[in-house]
Every structure is written in C-alpha cells, then in structure tokens.
C-alpha cells in the first residue's frame, strides 16, 4: 500500500490505477489508503457532468478536457458506466469515446461501474476522487451514468455541476419532473446546431428565472461539443462559478457537505453489512412479524 500511495503521489498512472482498484474492492486496504491520503485532499476542482442519455455527455467531457489541457491543467476523468450484467464491471463506452486523449500524459481516464448504486455514481466515487486529488490533478471531471430522474447525487459530490440538455428531448418537462434546477450550477444546451436549440435554451432560462437563488444564478449556455462552438462560453461559466465559490465561501461548505455524505454512506454500508452477517436472526424476526407474534418495531429493537 505504501508503494501504491507513493507512486500515485508521484503521478505514476499504473500505481494510480492499482490504488483505485484497491479502493473499489473495499476492506482493510481501502481504509489504509484513505487514512494515508487524508492530508492530501481538497486541492482539485471537481466538475460533475450529468444529463439524460443521448445529450452528448462524453463528447462534452472530451471538449472540456481539451480546453483545460490547453490551459496547462492536469485532468482526471471518472466515467461512471452502467454495470455489465455478466461481469459486474463497467461498460467502457465513455472511455472509448475519449480515446483521442489516451496519449496525453496530463489526462487520466477511469471507467467505473455503478454496480447497481443509484444516483448516477458509483458508491466509491468520493474515495476515488481523493486518490486523484492526492495524485496532483488540477481538475477531476465526473461523468455520470445518465439515468435520468435519479441523477441527483452529483450535486452532493461536485464543486461545479453541469447539466446537459439537447433540442427535441423534452428537457423542459424532465427538468420540472426531476427537480433538475436544484442540481445544476450551469446548464448547457448541447447540439445547438440542431433545430429547437433556441427554444430549449429559452425554456430553461424561463425556469431559472422562476427559481429562487442565493448568490449564484445558473447561466444557460448553448454549445455544440462536436463542432467546438460555444465551448469558450462553457469554460467561462465554469471559471465564473469557481471564482464565486471561492469568494462566497461556498466551496468549503460544499466540501464539508461532501465529507458528511461520505461518512453517512460508510455508516449505512456498515449497517447493511451487519444485516447481511446476521441474516438468520433477521429471517427469524421476519417470521415472527409475519405470524403476528410481534410487530416490526419491536423486532427492530430486538435486533439492535
């Protein structure tokens, strides 16, 4: 583990990959790694990119990588993919789409399997962010699964959340249903060269106007990641939001919330493991509840 951590801190891609694998496997190795990396956290800016399938998340991520690299920043990407029903691993579509960055030593791309975790991310995402932060990356981009209305966890994980939409996909209705206005710090209408882009942007701006904001009002930007148009405006919006986070103190509040949610998730994971370890006792209590010998509240107290 010491060798993994020293290698990751030195930017060794193989050591970073092996350390992340240790984190994903969990157990004592993951705890040891997190303990050793605790003092190196909090330097990287975390950007979340979310949106429904088909809006161009991977293409937009690739365009943002290009812009950041042109600015001399080191970039890591976590592309959270659906899990394979056969192996449980990630379906590597996002990594394939970003292949043109594979020869750049300043870019590290990692596909992660959601492994059934809801919210669009993998359960170990916070710990993996800490690894990449400690490895010296300036920006960590998280591209979510793209599962639609459950895609809310990114707002608790990223410093800057970008919500993508596209013309002709009913994004205005989806935004209202999903409460997506509460997720986004920046709204990007991608594929802006298509018919209906102006209407989609207008509808999103109207909903933003109806919202109540304290300090930061999310901009709505039109862009075409494939053609590269509008990306300067997207990058300017990211820079403006990052400056606002620092000036307002919101950056610390968000990271504090992220740490709290990470602790909560680990506690709940430990509770679930306790339930699994005592499955026979739980089954006996369930039988008592079903037969009417006790009620669920009393059974829970007995189990505890």
C-alpha positions in Angstrom: 0.0 0.0 0.0 2.8 2.4 0.8 4.3 1.8 -2.7 0.9 2.4 -4.3 0.4 5.7 -2.4 3.9 6.9 -3.1 3.6 6.0 -6.8 0.2 7.7 -7.1 1.5 10.9 -5.4 4.3 10.9 -8.0 1.8 10.6 -10.8 2.5 7.0 -11.8 -0.5 6.0 -13.8 -0.2 2.3 -13.1 0.0 3.0 -9.4 -3.0 5.3 -9.5 -5.0 2.6 -11.3 -4.0 -0.1 -8.8 -4.7 2.1 -5.9 -8.2 2.9 -7.2 -8.8 -0.9 -7.7 -7.9 -1.4 -4.1 -10.4 1.3 -3.1 -13.2 -0.3 -5.3 -12.5 -3.7 -3.7 -13.0 -2.2 -0.2 -11.9 -3.8 3.0 -8.8 -3.0 5.1 -6.7 -1.9 2.1 -9.2 0.8 1.3 -9.2 2.0 4.9 -5.5 2.1 5.0 -5.3 4.1 1.8 -7.8 6.7 2.9 -6.0 7.1 6.2 -2.7 7.8 4.4 -4.3 10.2 1.8 -6.4 12.2 4.3 -4.0 15.1 4.5 -3.7 15.5 0.7 -7.4 16.1 0.0 -9.2 19.3 -1.1 -7.0 20.7 -3.8 -8.6 19.6 -7.1 -11.7 21.3 -8.5 -14.4 18.6 -9.1 -16.7 19.1 -12.1 -19.8 17.0 -12.5 -21.4 16.4 -15.9 -24.9 14.9 -16.0 -27.9 14.7 -18.2 -30.2 12.2 -19.9 -28.7 9.6 -22.3 -28.0 10.9 -25.7 -27.3 14.6 -24.8 -23.6 14.3 -25.6 -22.0 14.0 -22.1 -18.9 12.1 -23.3 -18.4 14.5 -26.2 -18.8 17.5 -24.0 -16.4 16.0 -21.4 -13.8 15.5 -24.2 -14.2 19.1 -25.3 -13.8 20.3 -21.7 -10.6 18.2 -21.3 -9.2 19.8 -24.5 -9.9 23.3 -23.1 -8.4 22.5 -19.7 -5.3 20.9 -21.3 -4.8 24.0 -23.5 -4.7 26.0 -20.2 -2.0 23.7 -18.9 -4.1 21.9 -16.3 -3.8 18.2 -15.5 -7.2 16.5 -15.8 -8.6 13.2 -14.4 -12.0 11.8 -15.6 -14.2 9.3 -13.8 -16.7 8.0 -16.3 -19.3 6.1 -14.4 -20.9 3.5 -16.6 -23.7 1.0 -16.1 -22.6 -2.3 -14.8 -22.3 -5.3 -17.1 -25.0 -7.9 -16.2 -22.4 -10.6 -16.8 -19.1 -9.5 -15.2 -20.4 -6.6 -12.9 -17.7 -4.4 -14.5 -18.1 -1.1 -16.3 -19.3 -1.0 -19.9 -16.4 1.0 -21.4 -18.3 3.2 -23.8 -17.2 6.5 -22.3 -13.5 5.6 -22.3 -13.7 4.6 -26.0 -15.3 8.0 -26.9 -12.4 9.8 -25.2 -9.7 7.7 -26.9 -8.1 10.8 -28.5 -6.8 11.9 -25.1 -5.3 8.5 -24.3 -1.8 9.5 -25.4 -1.8 12.6 -23.2 0.2 12.1 -20.0 -1.7 15.0 -18.4 -5.0 13.2 -18.7 -6.1 10.1 -16.8 -9.4 8.5 -17.6 -11.0 5.8 -15.5 -14.3 4.0 -16.2 -16.1 2.9 -13.0 -19.0 0.5 -12.7 -22.1 1.8 -10.9 -22.6 -1.8 -9.6 -26.3 -1.1 -9.0 -25.7 2.1 -7.0 -28.4 4.6 -7.6 -27.9 8.3 -8.1 -25.8 8.1 -11.2 -22.5 7.5 -9.5 -20.5 4.6 -8.0 -20.5 4.1 -4.2 -16.8 4.5 -4.1 -16.7 7.8 -6.1 -15.8 10.1 -3.1 -12.8 7.9 -2.2 -11.6 7.7 -5.8 -11.8 11.5 -6.0 -9.5 11.7 -3.0 -6.9 9.4 -4.8 -6.9 11.6 -7.9 -6.8 14.8 -5.8 -3.7 13.4 -3.9 -2.2 12.4 -7.3 -1.9 16.1 -8.2 -4.7 16.5 -10.8 -5.9 20.1 -11.0 -9.4 19.1 -12.1 -11.4 15.9 -11.7 -14.4 15.5 -14.0 -17.1 13.1 -13.1 -19.4 11.9 -15.9 -22.5 10.3 -14.5 -24.3 7.2 -15.8 -27.1 9.3 -17.3 -30.1 7.5 -15.8 -32.5 10.4 -15.8 -34.5 11.4 -12.8 -32.4 9.6 -10.2 -29.3 11.6 -11.3 -29.1 13.8 -8.2 -26.1 12.5 -6.3 -23.7 14.5 -8.4 -24.9 17.8 -6.8 -23.5 16.5 -3.4 -20.2 15.3 -4.9 -19.1 18.0 -7.4 -17.9 21.6 -6.8 -19.5 22.6 -10.1 -22.4 20.6 -11.6 -23.1 21.0 -15.3 -26.5 19.7 -16.6 -26.6 19.0 -20.3 -29.8 19.0 -22.4 -30.4 18.8 -26.1 -33.1 20.0 -28.5 -36.1 17.8 -29.1 -35.7 15.7 -25.9 -38.4 17.3 -23.8 -35.8 18.6 -21.3 -38.0 21.3 -20.0 -40.5 18.7 -18.8 -37.8 16.5 -17.5 -36.3 19.4 -15.6 -39.6 20.1 -13.9 -40.1 16.4 -13.0 -36.6 15.7 -11.8 -36.1 18.9 -9.9 -33.0 19.3 -12.1 -32.9 23.0 -11.5 -31.7 22.2 -7.9 -28.8 20.1 -9.4 -27.2 22.4 -12.0 -24.8 25.2 -11.4 -24.5 25.6 -15.2 -27.0 24.5 -17.9 -25.6 23.7 -21.3 -27.9 23.1 -24.3 -25.7 20.8 -26.4 -26.1 20.1 -30.1 -27.0 23.8 -30.5 -26.7 23.4 -34.3 -30.0 21.5 -34.3 -33.4 22.9 -34.8 -35.1 23.7 -31.5 -31.9 24.7 -29.6 -33.1 28.3 -29.1 -36.5 27.1 -27.8 -34.8 24.7 -25.4 -32.5 27.4 -24.1 -35.4 29.8 -23.8 -37.4 27.3 -21.8 -34.5 26.6 -19.4 -33.9 30.3 -18.9 -37.5 30.8 -18.1 -37.4 28.1 -15.4 -34.2 29.6 -14.0 -35.9 32.9 -13.8 -38.7 31.3 -11.7 -36.3 29.9 -9.2 -35.0 31.5 -6.0 -31.2 31.8 -5.9 -28.8 33.0 -3.3 -25.6 34.4 -4.7 -25.3 32.3 -7.8 -27.8 32.2 -10.7 -27.1 29.3 -13.1 -26.4 30.5 -16.6 -27.8 28.7 -19.7 -25.2 28.3 -22.4 -25.7 27.0 -26.0 -22.9 24.9 -27.4 -22.0 22.1 -29.9 -19.3 19.9 -28.4 -18.8 18.1 -31.7 -18.2 21.3 -33.6 -16.5 23.1 -30.7 -18.8 26.1 -30.9 -19.9 27.6 -27.6 -17.2 25.9 -25.6 -15.4 29.2 -24.7 -18.7 30.3 -23.1 -18.9 27.0 -21.2 -15.4 27.3 -19.9 -16.0 30.9 -18.9 -19.1 29.9 -16.9 -17.0 27.2 -15.1 -14.4 29.8 -14.3 -17.0 32.3 -13.1 -18.6 29.7 -10.8 -15.3 28.6 -9.4 -14.5 32.2 -8.6 -17.9 32.7 -6.9 -17.3 29.5 -4.8 -14.0 30.9 -3.5 -15.3 34.4 -2.9 -18.5 33.3 -1.1 -17.0 30.5 1.0 -19.5 28.1 -0.7 -16.6 25.9 -1.8 -15.8 25.0 1.8 -19.5 24.4 2.6 -19.9 22.1 -0.4 -16.8 20.1 0.6 -18.0 19.9 4.2 -21.3 18.5 2.9 -19.5 16.1 0.7 -17.5 14.8 3.7 -20.7 14.4 5.7 -22.4 12.5 3.0 -19.3 10.2 2.6 -19.3 9.4 6.3 -23.1 8.8 6.2 -22.7 6.4 3.3 -19.9 4.5 5.0 -22.0 4.2 8.2 -25.0 2.9 6.2 -22.8 0.4 4.4 -21.6 -0.9 7.8 -25.2 -1.3 8.9 -26.1 -3.2 5.7 -23.1 -5.5 6.3 -24.3 -6.2 9.9 -27.7 -7.1 8.5 -26.1 -9.5 6.0 -23.9 -11.1 8.7 -27.0 -11.7 10.9 -29.3 -12.9 8.1 -30.5 -16.0 10.0 -31.5 -13.8 13.0 -33.2 -11.4 10.7 -35.1 -14.2 9.0 -36.4 -15.5 12.3 -37.6 -12.0 13.3 -39.3 -11.6 9.9 -41.1 -14.9 10.5 -42.3 -13.6 13.9 -43.6 -10.4 12.3 -45.4 -12.4 9.6 -47.0 -14.8 12.1 -48.2 -11.9 14.3 -46.1 -12.9 17.3 -44.5 -9.4 17.3 -44.6 -6.2 15.3 -41.8 -4.7 13.1 -40.9 -2.0 15.6 -40.4 -4.5 18.4 -38.5 -6.8 16.1 -36.2 -3.9 15.1 -35.5 -3.2 18.8 -34.7 -6.8 19.5 -32.4 -7.0 16.5 -30.4 -3.9 17.7 
